[in-house]
């Protein structure tokens, strides 16, 4: 029962093929392409993949991208299924005002983080802060019962720099270094963006610590997470596979409860 997990973000599509749709399953192969290269997947990157028997994906890139991905999946006899945010799933409760409007990537990452935390803590309840650093940055708060309390959204490094370039006359500088006291414009821009993200994470950790009366476990994921690692002042674990972990958790729960498949946009 091979399982294909897809994470389709705003910039890249990432995939992982696992030995089964269950947490801890062996990763057989993985890869990533930029969204502009999706239309070559069936002829190139996916051509030699082990044929999956189950598939679940997480997508934030929109309907047009979803259709292009599904066209590439026609080389297999498999029905595509996509995760959507619900009121509750796999031990996590959705506290968003309108649960279905929560981004699927945020929801799946929280489920993956919750499963990881419970394994690490011996199933002992613990609050969490979950950070995704990509095109945009999200910082989520989850209490010890698994309830999503709320989260922050802020621009990633690239968006910050482009906004400054478009709104400031003559500001066209190369990427600089992160340092405590920048003395040139390149370093000032890079350091400003990095510390803005780090500050948002630190503030959320403070909020969770105060609200829950306990130190939260902090997990970070996303393509640009490694850039933030040296500049963080709070303890955290960098987990590249957090969305895949969440997809595996959802898949196992759905199969265990024999949840019926509704349509190609349904949860697995």
Secondary structure, DSSP 8 states (H G I E B T S, - for coil): --EEEEEE-SSEEEEEEESSSSTT--EEEEEEEEGGGGGGTTTTTTTTS---SEEEEEE-S-HHHHHHHHHHGGGSS----B----SEETTEEE-STTGGGS-HHHHHHHHHHHHHHHHHTTT----EEEEEESSEEEEEEE-TTSEEEEEEEEE-HHHHHHHHHHHSTT---------SS--SHHHHHHHHHHHHHHHHHHHHHHHHHHHHSS--EEEEESTTHHHHHTT--S--EE-TTHHHHHHHHHHHHHHHTT----STTS--
